[in-house]
Amino acid sequence: MTLVLKARPVDAAALAPYATVLSAADGKARAFPEVMEKDDVAGAHAFTILCPKPADGVVRVAALERHPHSTQSFVPIKAGRWLILVAPKTVDGAPDMDGALAFVAGPEDAICIGRDVWHAGLTVLDQPAQFGMIMWKADAAEDGVLWQLDQVVEVEI
């Protein structure tokens, strides 16, 4: 059986438990300290340019990831629409897919996913893209946990 999620436009209030929408809505500068947050484990900030290819046809998500020691920010450099999919945790720490949310972001949307939040990997929808990704990279501690979902999530765009 497949779980179907309907993606909606980016909504800062709905995303707030999971991610911060990075925007200076008043047209002035705004600082986001969570983007440069560092954990109490040894490591360093990393800035990576990601170049994802667009999803081919129906968008299906088979795994989620989380980063126990870091936030992870995505800033479009050259992009069309892209997917944000987040999920709360169950009591035992697994992704709670009953509470999962999907959003369609655009080239003007940047986000900072909170520390230890289950989320889908970067998925672009319309065209090859370039994103700046900023995160704390732990030296020794595991900071990339991957969870294979029991059922594939199909996202309606």
C-alpha positions as a printed Julia matrix, in Angstrom:
157×3 Matrix{Float64}:
  0.0    0.0     0.0
  1.19   3.51   -0.78
  0.7    6.55    1.44
 -0.4    9.59   -0.59
  0.45  13.11    0.63
 -0.92  16.23   -1.06
  1.74  18.93   -1.23
  0.62  22.46   -0.48
  2.35  25.82   -0.89
  5.07  26.68    1.62
  3.46  27.75    4.89
  5.85  29.13    7.53
  3.41  28.48   10.41
  2.79  24.85    9.41
  6.53  24.29    8.92
  7.52  25.99   12.2
  7.74  22.81   14.33
 10.16  21.33   11.77
 11.88  24.11    9.83
 12.35  27.86    9.61
 11.48  29.61    6.38
 14.44  31.9     5.66
 13.02  35.21    4.51
 13.44  38.88    5.26
  9.79  39.65    4.56
 10.13  43.3     5.54
 12.7   43.88    2.8
 15.48  44.42    5.34
 18.26  42.19    6.58
 17.35  39.45    9.03
 19.75  37.11   10.83
 18.97  33.42   11.32
 21.24  32.05   14.06
 19.81  28.53   13.67
 21.52  28.22   10.27
 24.93  28.46   11.96
 23.98  26.51   15.08
 26.63  24.05   16.18
 26.31  21.0    18.35
 28.31  20.01   21.4
 30.18  17.39   19.35
 33.38  18.21   17.5
 32.91  19.22   13.88
 32.75  22.17   11.53
 30.27  24.03    9.4
 30.11  22.89    5.8
 28.79  24.71    2.75
 28.03  22.43   -0.18
 26.64  23.16   -3.64
 24.09  20.48   -4.53
 23.05  19.92   -8.17
 19.97  17.69   -8.14
 18.2   16.53  -11.28
 14.4   16.78  -11.39
 12.19  13.92  -10.28
 11.02  11.9   -13.23
  7.22  11.66  -13.24
  5.41  10.78  -10.02
  7.29  11.84   -6.88
  7.85   8.88   -4.57
  9.76   8.97   -1.3
 11.07   5.66    0.07
 13.32   6.94    2.88
 13.69   9.87    5.27
 16.77  11.25    6.97
 17.55  13.21   10.11
 20.65  14.87   11.54
 20.83  14.54   15.35
 23.69  17.04   15.65
 22.82  19.68   13.09
 20.34  21.85   11.35
 20.39  21.7     7.56
 19.66  24.71    5.38
 18.77  24.74    1.69
 19.13  27.98   -0.28
 18.18  27.87   -3.98
 20.75  29.37   -6.32
 19.11  28.26   -9.55
 15.88  26.32   -9.16
 12.27  25.88  -10.12
  9.82  24.19   -7.8
 11.12  21.8    -5.16
  9.7   19.53   -2.48
  9.84  19.86    1.29
  8.61  16.78    3.18
  8.9   16.6     6.97
  7.57  14.23    9.62
  7.36  14.2    13.42
  8.92  11.4    15.47
  7.07   8.57   17.19
  7.78   7.81   20.85
 10.5    5.36   19.77
 12.09   7.92   17.42
 10.84   6.56   14.09
  9.19   8.87   11.54
  5.47   9.3    12.22
  4.1    9.25    8.69
  0.54   9.93    9.93
  1.77  13.45   10.76
  3.94  13.95    7.67
  3.57  17.19    5.7
  4.57  18.01    2.13
  5.08  21.46    0.6
  5.94  22.75   -2.84
  8.61  25.43   -2.56
  9.74  27.77   -5.29
 13.01  29.41   -6.29
 12.4   32.18   -3.76
 12.01  29.78   -0.79
 14.92  28.88    1.48
 14.58  26.82    4.65
 16.53  25.65    7.68
 15.4   22.2     8.81
 15.67  21.81   12.56
 18.08  19.5    14.31
 16.92  15.86   14.46
 13.87  16.42   12.2
 12.86  13.64    9.81
 12.81  14.94    6.22
 13.06  13.78    2.64
 16.22  14.35    0.69
 16.36  17.36   -1.62
 13.94  16.72   -4.51
 13.51  19.19   -7.37
 10.52  19.05   -9.67
 10.9   21.14  -12.84
 14.49  21.51  -13.91
 18.07  20.73  -12.92
 18.94  22.96   -9.99
 21.71  24.33   -7.8
 21.29  24.79   -4.05
 23.6   25.97   -1.34
 23.4   23.59    1.63
 24.76  24.67    5.01
 25.09  22.34    7.99
 27.24  21.38   10.95
 29.21  18.23   10.09
 30.13  16.2    13.14
 33.65  14.73   13.05
 33.01  11.38   14.71
 29.4   11.21   15.83
 26.84   9.82   13.42
 24.94  12.77   12.02
 23.09  11.27    9.13
 20.42   8.75   10.07
 18.53   7.16    7.18
 15.17   5.41    7.68
 13.7    3.17    4.98
  9.92   3.64    5.08
  7.6    0.64    5.41
  5.51   2.05    2.6
  6.45   4.41   -0.19
  5.03   7.92    0.03
  3.58   9.28   -3.19
  3.41  13.06   -3.24
  0.66  14.79   -5.19
  2.05  18.06   -6.5
